[in-house]
Amino acid sequence: MLLSLLLITFCYIVGALPTSYLLVRFMLGKDIRMMGSGNSGATNTGRFLGSGGFAFVLIIDAIKAFLALFLTALFCGHEPTTMLCATAAVYFGNAYSPFIGFAGGKGVATTVGIMLYLFPFWLFLASAIAFVAIATRMQRIDIASLGASALAPALLFITGHGAHTVLVALAIAVWIWMRHRDNILSLMRRRA
């Protein structure tokens, strides 16, 4: 029990390390929370540091999530409840970092690392292709994130994966959609 709590706390702290905030502070001497969308994620970073800044935050946040789950599994032996809570902790750390006033990102880069650890590699590839295709077509990263996240549980269901795996992917998709609620409302207002 104590080990599980320590591992979950560890995952929260790793997820909470504010990659975007630190990078923008180092490169520009500014607070990313006061810039653009105010979001400390890869997309907002890319607005001010270009594609290099976007890629850096995406890769580092994905690595953080992957390593957090890898180390958790190493110490807990893939115990399901601990792994589920650890995954949630990484997301909550990313979204509500105590290091930057409980602000954070929307979890897309974190999802990349989590998908690479939890799911078959083909699912990551399919989601990445969908993301790039939608982003290229729509010229919107947020719509691409929503589309790719929704595709993952559908693909797992269609290919006959177990209910537990599909539900985890569905929970991840719901989290991504919830974190993008302002974007969704904005898109709905434009169509109205």
C-alpha positions, 0 to 999 in steps of 0.5 A: 500500500505504501509503495503504491502511494509513493509510486502514484505520488512520484507519477504526479510529480513527474507529470507536474514538471513544467517543461513548457514553462521552464523552456519559455522562461529560459529562452524568452524570460517570459511566463508562458501562462501569460502568453497566447492561450495561457496554456503551458503545453506544446501547442502554445509553446510552438506559437512563440518558439516555433516548431522546435519549441513545439517538438521539444515540449512534445517529446520531453512530456511524452518521455516523462509520461512513458518513464513514469509508467515504466518505473511504476510497473517495474516496482509494482509488477504491473498491479492494475489498480496502481497502474491505473492510479499512476496513469491518472496521476501523470495526467493530473500532474501535467494539468495541475502542476503545483510548480506553476500555481496548479496550471498546466497543459491539456495532456496531448503530449502526455498521452503520447507517452502513455499510449506508447507504454500502455497500448500496442505500437500500431495504435500509436502509429494509427493515431499519429497518422490521424493526427497529422492528417486532420491537422494538415486538412483542418490547420488546427492542432486542437481538432487533430488532438480530439480526432486522434484521441477519439479514434484510439478506443474505436480502433481497439474495440474494432480489433477485438481488444478486451473491455479493460483496454478499450475503457482505458483508451476511452477514459483517456479520450474523455480526459483530452476532450474535457481539457479541450472544452474551451476549444470545443465551445469556441468551435461550436460558437463559430458554427452557430 
